[in-house]
Amino acid sequence: MESIVVKGGRKISGEVVIGGAKNSALPLIAATLLAENGKSCLENIPNLRDINTIIRLLEGMGAEINRSDSSLTVTTTAVENCQAPYELVKTMRASILVLGPLLARFGKARVSLPGGCAIGARPVNLHIRGLEQMGAEIEVEHGYIIGRSKRLKGADISFDVTTVTGTENLMMAAVLADGTTHLRNAAREPEIIDLAVFLRKMGARITGEGTHTIVINGVKKLNGADYQVMPDRIEAGTFMIAAGISDGDIIIKNAPLAALGSLVSKLHEIGLAVEPLTEFKEDELLSGIPVRIKRQTSGLHSLDVKTMPYPGFPTDMQAQIMTLMALAQGTSVISETIFENRFMHVFELQRMGADIEVEGRTAVVRGVEKLSGAPVMASDLRASAGLILAGLAADGETVMSRVYHLDRGYSGFEKKLNALGADIKRINE
Ligand code: EPZ
């Protein structure tokens, strides 16, 4: 098993380039299943375990996929096996994203239920209910979602909980449906916009992405298209906190600043300077610009954070900002409103000397002078990134096990940090 060893106390500096967004690349790759003719060429695809998984999933269905560096060419003309087996889905929940496209184009699908994960039960009832509203016949048996539909029909769908992949799945189902679909209380994440722009390039008719209501007028068929994935806003936010926690000074060459929602204002409140180095246009939501990050003064100020759907504070940045709060002056309160079990990194941070108390979905973080390096265990993707950030600032060495969590969402994370002056090694134990 691999572990990551972080030697603390080094201030990071220099320039870093952010990779393509995992949570955009995954639905975009699933959307290529909708193309009846032609191939799709996707650029800026990150090199991650989850990407490898969805590629294997589509190849198992009969898609032809060529990959070189960060570009992926996908042809799905010959797809006929409309299945997503448990063996693959259990390693990556986002495999559920093939359900909508398979039903839309082929009228049939057999997709393993994703099941829960460390951070929560993560049901997919809203995905299923929306597809049934569009006329799909869905049965759930032996751990599989089995769907059939002649041609999906446009429907008026309201989500009672805002769901990112639920919105994406139903967007992809609706683009080939007969008639108009309204998705109300839709997720507004930038990755939803990335998907809508790609689907329009394939020939889809979509408006309202990025707002609470998305309207899709179904068409008869879609073709392959070329597209460049947006930079990963969560990786960018993670590096911003790396600079803050190590009292460093870095430039992110391509930060999707406009897509970071309320994260940047929170970082300013904490005491970081996040400075765009070129003209910053609000409408360039999906493109990256060079941004410099360092502390405004030597101290970090405590503050309260509540995770919310976009454009609120992203739950995928909760573990990372908690490590910063652990070293801030004063007491911070962090409320995790999206997932019911997303505080497992707290117990590991406590082993490093953090003073944190968890009450249900609220964590009370009392700042301490210093963290101390310790053996810790990653529990999920973003927790693993947070523990490495804590190791950057801690006295001594932090050894993090279960590194596979990190590799699901960060490509060459320790290499990029070492290029900025950190001292991190990956070892086999
Ligand atoms: C997406 O997960 C992201 N994953 C997650 O990122 C992210 O944390 C999450 O959105 C929230 O922003 C991808 O995009 C691949 P949800 P998703 O459906 O779509 C409830 C990472 O670290 N819900 O928006 O699975 C659900 O239980 C990952 O990159 C239902 O009740 O999340 C949760 O409480 C972790 N029924 C809330 O909605 C449903 O049918 C939001 O979940 C669907 C969701």
Residues whose N, C-alpha, C, O or C-beta is under 5 A from the ligand:
A	BS01	EPZ	N23 A94 R122 P123 V124 N125 L126 H127 V161 T162 T163 V164 T165 G166 T315 D316 I338 F339 L381 R382
